[in-house]
Amino acid sequence: MAKYLFPLALLLAAGLAHGEPATDPDGFTNPMQRLQFNPYLDQREFERSTLNALQVYDPWESWNRRVYHFNYRFDEWVFLPVVEGYRYVTPGFVRSGVSNFFANLGDVPNLLNSLLQLKGKRSLQTTGRLLLNTTIGVAGLWDPATRIGLPKQSEDFGQTLGFYGVPDGPYLVLPILGPSNLRDTGGKVFDFAAESQINYLNVAEVSSDHPEITALRVVDLRHTTGFRYGQLNSPFEYEKLRYVYREARKLQIAE
């Protein structure tokens, strides 16, 4: 998903969204559906958007840059070679099944956070996804829910906190995990704890005895994430990622 965020953020920075955002039947807006490209973007708008990109609260920038460079090298020397090896030795249908299985587990915190945000339609959709994919989809190895019109919804506790007005706080780059902020980091801890306590399909308990399951989940997450360090081909990639992350989270919270 990360490879689509930067173009989206450029549109936002230039003020390219027009009109009122669309609204779900349960009253929640979908601002990303109303973005339009402005062919008349001028230099002044570009400069203003550039200044906005630099004005991200980052009091720990020195530390964050060190972690960013560590992540860059870890990704290049360790993570991506492991992912390439995984792709080489694993047939495509097996990789797809693994991704679907872990995505089905991820719908547990998605449902919990949809309920906490009082999003009725999304809660029903995610409940339907869990029921269909766990039964007809054989524990989530297949994803029949998407095919019948129940797309995956991404909701996390960081979004829930933002929904109730908790500010994002300082920008933070997490080792391995990448861009975050103080609020979202706490949200990640909550989501992990909630998923472990719910122990859906007994995966959390089994994973404690078999760390290779956790390792497979981490490799699958990197396999399904299209972003690559250096792909922006810019000496200001750190600043761009920081800005994109902040704007993307604003949109996710607003949905």
N, C-alpha and C positions, 0 to 999 in steps of 0.2 A: 504493500500500500504506500510505502514511503516515497516511491518514485513518482506518484501522482500528486503528492502534497505540494511540491515546490511550484509547479505551474499554477496550482490553485491559489497559493499564497500570493503570488505576483498579481493575480487578478484582484484579490482582496485589497492588497496594498495600494493599488491604483484606484480604488473606489469603483469597481466595475459592477457591483451588484446594484440592481435597480428594482424599485417597487417593494411591496410588502412581501415578506417570506410566505411560502405556502404553509398551510396548516393541516395537520392530521385531523381525522374525525374526533380524536380525543383531546384536541386543543393544543398540541405541541407543534411548534414551527419546524420547518425544514428549509433553512436559509440556503443550503447548498444547491437546491433545485432551481434557484432564480438567478444564478450567476450568468452574466452575459459579457462577451468580449467587446472591449472598447477599441475600435480601430484608430481612434484619434488621440491616443496616449501621447502626451507631449513631454518635453524635457523637464518641465517644472513638476509634473506629476511623478515622473520617474525619480527625481531628486527627493521629493517628499516621501515617497515610498521607501527610498533608501535610508533616509533618516529614521523612519519608523522602524525599519529592520534593526537599526543600531540601538534603539531605545527599549531594550528588554532588560528587566531587572536581573542583573547577574553579578551580585557582590562577590561571588566565589569564582570569578572567571579564571583566575590563575590556576586554581585546582581543577576546575572543569576542563580547561584546555589540556592539562596533563592527562586526565582520564580520557578525553577525546582522542588524543594521540595514542594512548595505550589501546583503546578500542580499535582504532584504525589498524594498528600493527597486529593485534590479536586476530582481527577479522582476516587480514591478509595472509598471515603466516599459519594460523591454526584453524579458525572457524570455517573459512571457505574451502580449504583443502579437505577438511572432514566432510563438509556438505557435498563436495564434488565426488568424494569416495562413496558416500552414501547413495548418491544418484547413480554412480557407475555400477554398484553391486546390487541395487534394489530395483526390481521391475517397476514400471510406471504405475500399474494397477495396485501394487503393494504400497507405494508411496502415497497414492491417492487415498487408500484405505486408512493408513496411519494418520494422515492429515484430517480426514473426516472424523476419526475416532477422537482425536484430541480436540477438534473443534466442537464435538458434541459435549465433551467435558466442560469446555469453556462456556457453553450455554447455561451452565448452573449459576455462576456469578452474574452472567448477563441477565438472567431471570430475576435474581435477587435484587440487582440494582435497578431494573425496570420497575419492580414493585416499590422499591424505596422512593423512586422518583414519581410514583403514581401514574406511570405510563400504561394505561389499561390495554390499548391495542398491542403495544409491543410485548407486554407481559403475556397476553394470550398467544401471540405469534410464537414467542420463545417456548412457551409451554407446549404448544402443538409440535414444534420442532423436536423438543426433547422426547415426547411420546412417540412420534413417528420414527425418528432416527434411531431411537433405542430399541424399538420393537421391529418394525418392518426393515429398518436399516441395519439390523443385527449389531446392537451395541454401538451404533454410530459408524460402522465401517462404510456404509453408504449414506447418501444424503438425499433421500426421496422428498424431504420437506421442501427443499429449494425448488425442486422440479414441479411441485404442485402450487407454488406461489407463496411459500413461507421463507423468505430470505433471512439470512443470519443478521441479527442486530448486535452491535457492539456497545455494551454498557459496562462501565467499571465504577469502582467506588470513588475514584478521583472525579469522574463526571458527576456522581451523586453529590459529592461535597460542593462542587462548583454549582450544581443546580440549586443548592440551598444557600448560595452566596458566599461560600468560603473562598477567599482569594487564593490565587495560585502560589504566591510566595516566590522566593528566589528560584531562578533557573538552576537546574542540577543535572549534571551528566553522570549517569550511573555506570559502573564498570560492567561491561558486556551488554547491558540492557540499553544503554544509550540515553537519548534526551528524556528529561523528566522535569519536574519541579517539586518543591517541598510537599505540596498538597497531593500530587499524584503519586509520589513515592510512598506516602502513608496509605494511599488508596491501594497500591499494589500489595502492601503487607496485609491489609484487610481482606482483599480478594483471595490471596493465597491461603490465609487462615480460614476463611469461610469455605473455600473449596475442600480444604483438608478436613474440616469438621463435618461437612456434609457427607464426604467420602462416597460420592456417587459412583456406583458400579464397583465399589470397594477398591478403586484405583489408588487412592491416597494411601491406604493401609498397605497394599501390596508394594507400592513404590518405596515405602520406607525400608522394606526388606530387599528390594531389587532396584538399586540406584540406576541400573541401566535403562529402566523405563523413563526416569527423569531425564537421563542423558538423551534418549531418543526423542523425547518431547522438545528438548532444547534444539537439537539438530533439525527437527521438523519445522520448528518456528523460524529458524534461520533459512531453511530451504524455501519456505513459503513467503519470505520477505524479500521483495525485489530490490530494495535499496542496496547500493554498493558505495562504500567510501571512495571519494575521488571522482564519482560519476558526474558531479556538477562542474568539474573542470574549472575550478575557481580557487584562488588563494583565500577567498572569504567563505569557504564552505562552512566553517564553524558558525559564523554569524547567520548564514542563510538557514542552516538547520535549526538554529535557536529560534529564529523568527517564525519559520514554518511550523515548528512544534507548537509555539504559543498560539498562532492563529488557528491551526487545526483543532486544538483543544477548545478554543472558543466556539468554533462551529459545532463540534461534537456535543458540547454542553447545551448549546442553543437548540439542538434538534429535539 
